[in-house]
């Protein structure tokens, strides 16, 4: 509780509020009759969000761009750090029109508007760039994605079994067609037998 010198005003200040601080707070004045005023405090936990799917498949040699957004939170949203696994990502932040002879493979751009936006770019991806990438704000809950750098068109996780093996759906359709043809033949034979 804060009360400036020679002031009749009292201020309740909660530093670094957490969800458990949410609730009804009451200000009372010791008069007769007693006066009070209640306030409802809602605490919204700030959370980072990485745009796109949680599992990302990208081809070797291409580039990766991850965008992390932090929108709920105090006016001072802090800063965002990027990690691959448990290791902080080292990067070079380029100025808007900066020209370099050999551009860095890993770049980061951070913008502060009504929200905090951080873009991590990795150029010329290698298989070793696969892993869990986390966007870790100083004043909010982190977010992460799994990046899979693949050779070829399809990720291994999406290839299913031997190409010569028929799927259960195809087998069911073939069975239904065979059954229909058999029943149609029996029906035709039976109708012809009664004529």
C-alpha positions as CSV (number, residue, x, y, z in Angstrom):
1,X,0.0,0.0,0.0
2,X,1.4,3.4,-1.0
3,X,0.4,6.7,0.5
4,X,2.3,9.8,-0.7
5,X,3.3,12.3,2.1
6,X,0.5,14.8,3.0
7,X,-2.0,13.0,0.9
8,X,-5.4,11.4,1.7
9,X,-5.1,9.0,-1.2
10,X,-3.9,5.4,-0.7
11,X,-2.9,3.1,-3.5
12,X,-2.7,-0.7,-3.5
13,X,0.1,-1.7,-5.8
14,X,0.6,-5.4,-6.8
15,X,4.0,-5.9,-8.5
16,X,4.3,-8.8,-10.9
17,X,0.6,-9.9,-10.5
18,X,-0.1,-13.6,-11.0
19,X,-3.4,-15.5,-11.6
20,X,-3.6,-16.3,-7.9
21,X,-3.9,-12.5,-7.2
22,X,-7.2,-12.3,-9.1
23,X,-10.3,-11.6,-7.0
24,X,-12.2,-8.9,-5.2
25,X,-10.3,-6.2,-3.4
26,X,-12.1,-3.8,-1.1
27,X,-11.1,-0.3,-0.1
28,X,-12.6,0.8,3.3
29,X,-12.7,4.2,5.0
30,X,-13.1,4.1,8.8
31,X,-16.0,6.5,9.2
32,X,-19.4,6.1,10.7
33,X,-21.1,4.7,8.9
34,X,-18.3,2.7,7.3
35,X,-17.7,3.3,3.6
36,X,-16.2,0.8,1.2
37,X,-15.8,0.2,-2.5
38,X,-15.0,-3.2,-4.0
39,X,-13.0,-3.8,-7.1
40,X,-12.7,-7.0,-9.2
41,X,-9.1,-7.7,-10.3
42,X,-8.8,-10.0,-13.3
43,X,-5.3,-11.3,-14.1
44,X,-4.7,-12.5,-17.7
45,X,-1.5,-14.5,-18.0
46,X,0.5,-13.3,-21.0
47,X,1.4,-16.2,-23.4
48,X,3.5,-16.3,-26.5
49,X,2.1,-17.8,-29.7
50,X,4.1,-19.0,-32.7
51,X,2.1,-18.6,-35.9
52,X,1.5,-21.8,-37.9
53,X,1.4,-25.5,-37.2
54,X,3.1,-27.1,-34.1
55,X,5.0,-29.5,-36.4
56,X,6.6,-27.9,-39.4
57,X,8.2,-29.8,-42.3
58,X,10.7,-27.9,-44.5
59,X,13.0,-29.0,-47.3
60,X,16.8,-29.0,-47.0
61,X,18.3,-25.8,-48.5
62,X,15.1,-23.8,-48.1
63,X,14.5,-21.0,-45.5
64,X,12.6,-21.1,-42.2
65,X,10.7,-18.2,-40.8
66,X,9.1,-18.4,-37.4
67,X,6.9,-15.6,-36.0
68,X,6.3,-15.3,-32.3
69,X,3.6,-12.9,-31.0
70,X,3.0,-11.7,-27.5
71,X,-0.2,-9.7,-27.2
72,X,-1.6,-10.0,-23.7
73,X,0.5,-8.4,-21.1
74,X,1.7,-5.2,-19.5
75,X,2.8,-2.2,-21.5
76,X,6.4,-3.3,-20.9
77,X,6.3,-6.7,-22.7
78,X,10.0,-7.3,-22.1
79,X,12.0,-9.1,-24.8
80,X,11.9,-12.5,-26.5
81,X,14.7,-15.0,-26.7
82,X,14.8,-17.9,-29.1
83,X,16.0,-21.4,-28.2
84,X,16.7,-24.6,-30.2
85,X,16.3,-27.3,-27.7
86,X,18.0,-26.0,-24.5
87,X,20.5,-23.8,-26.4
88,X,19.9,-20.1,-26.9
89,X,20.1,-19.1,-30.6
90,X,22.9,-16.8,-31.6
91,X,21.9,-14.4,-34.3
92,X,22.9,-11.2,-36.1
93,X,20.3,-8.4,-36.1
94,X,20.6,-6.3,-39.3
95,X,19.6,-2.7,-39.7
96,X,16.7,-1.9,-42.1
97,X,18.8,-1.1,-45.2
98,X,22.1,-2.7,-44.1
99,X,24.0,-4.3,-46.9
100,X,26.4,-7.1,-46.1
101,X,28.7,-9.2,-48.4
102,X,27.9,-12.5,-46.7
103,X,24.5,-12.3,-45.0
104,X,24.1,-14.3,-41.8
105,X,22.2,-17.6,-42.0
106,X,20.3,-16.8,-38.8
107,X,18.5,-13.4,-38.4
108,X,16.1,-12.0,-35.9
109,X,13.8,-9.0,-36.2
110,X,11.7,-7.7,-33.3
111,X,8.9,-5.1,-33.5
112,X,7.1,-3.4,-30.7
113,X,3.6,-2.1,-31.6
114,X,0.4,-2.9,-29.7
115,X,2.0,-6.4,-29.4
116,X,5.6,-7.7,-29.3
117,X,6.5,-9.6,-32.5
118,X,9.7,-11.5,-33.1
119,X,10.7,-13.1,-36.4
120,X,13.4,-15.8,-36.5
121,X,14.7,-16.6,-40.0
122,X,17.1,-19.4,-40.8
123,X,18.5,-19.5,-44.3
124,X,19.8,-22.6,-46.2
125,X,18.4,-25.2,-43.8
126,X,20.5,-28.2,-43.0
127,X,19.3,-31.5,-41.5
128,X,21.0,-30.4,-38.2
129,X,18.5,-27.5,-38.0
130,X,15.8,-30.0,-37.1
131,X,14.6,-29.7,-33.5
132,X,12.3,-28.0,-31.1
133,X,12.3,-24.1,-31.4
134,X,11.0,-22.1,-28.5
135,X,10.1,-18.4,-28.3
136,X,10.8,-17.5,-24.6
137,X,9.6,-14.0,-23.5
138,X,11.0,-12.5,-20.3
139,X,7.5,-11.7,-19.0
140,X,5.2,-14.4,-20.3
141,X,4.8,-18.1,-20.9
142,X,6.9,-19.6,-23.8
143,X,5.7,-21.3,-27.0
144,X,7.4,-23.9,-29.2
145,X,7.2,-25.7,-32.5
146,X,8.9,-28.8,-33.8
147,X,10.9,-28.2,-37.1
148,X,11.7,-31.2,-39.3
149,X,14.2,-30.6,-42.1
150,X,13.6,-33.2,-44.7
151,X,15.3,-34.4,-48.0
152,X,12.8,-34.8,-50.8
153,X,9.1,-34.0,-51.2
154,X,7.4,-36.0,-48.4
155,X,8.4,-36.1,-44.7
156,X,9.2,-39.7,-43.5
157,X,6.4,-39.4,-40.9
158,X,3.9,-39.1,-43.7
159,X,5.0,-42.2,-45.7
160,X,3.0,-45.2,-44.7
161,X,4.3,-48.8,-45.4
162,X,5.1,-50.5,-48.7
163,X,3.7,-48.9,-51.8
164,X,2.5,-52.3,-53.1
165,X,0.3,-52.9,-50.1
166,X,-3.4,-52.0,-50.6
167,X,-5.0,-49.8,-48.0
168,X,-7.9,-51.2,-45.9
169,X,-10.2,-48.7,-47.6
170,X,-9.3,-50.1,-51.1
171,X,-9.7,-53.7,-49.9
172,X,-13.2,-52.8,-48.5
173,X,-14.2,-51.2,-51.9
174,X,-12.9,-54.2,-53.8
175,X,-14.8,-56.6,-51.5
176,X,-18.0,-54.6,-51.9
177,X,-17.7,-54.6,-55.7
178,X,-17.0,-58.3,-55.7
179,X,-20.0,-59.0,-53.5
180,X,-22.3,-56.8,-55.6
181,X,-21.2,-58.6,-58.8
182,X,-21.8,-62.0,-57.2
183,X,-25.3,-61.0,-56.0
184,X,-26.1,-59.5,-59.4
185,X,-25.0,-62.7,-61.1
186,X,-27.1,-64.8,-58.7
187,X,-30.1,-62.6,-59.1
188,X,-29.9,-62.8,-62.9
189,X,-29.4,-66.6,-62.8
190,X,-32.4,-66.9,-60.5
191,X,-34.7,-64.7,-62.6
192,X,-33.7,-66.5,-65.8
193,X,-34.4,-69.8,-64.1
194,X,-38.0,-68.8,-63.4
195,X,-38.7,-67.9,-67.0
